[in-house]
Amino acid sequence: MNANLSFSPRWSTSAYGDPADTSPVDLTALGEHLHLCRGSQGRLFSLHCAAERMNGIVAPRFITTLLVVTMMMTAILLVL
């Protein structure tokens, strides 16, 4: 069973003969995103970013994380 897997992107980009430059709409969207990322939402946005970073760390190591948490809880219960 040979599966032909291709991990390359399945899209192509083109400027359709125009210069490859940003449009005003792109710049506006980028400005709004940058404003949001710089903390315009306050602490809630910072908390959301921290949660995403933790998810990025924990998700690929789910079993290991689960094992470490279980061992820590067991150790705490044995000490008490």
Secondary structure, DSSP 8 states (H G I E B T S, - for coil): -------S-S-----TTS-S---HHHHHHHHHHHHIIIIITTHHHHHHHHHHHHHHHHGGGHHHHHHHHHHHHHHHHHH-
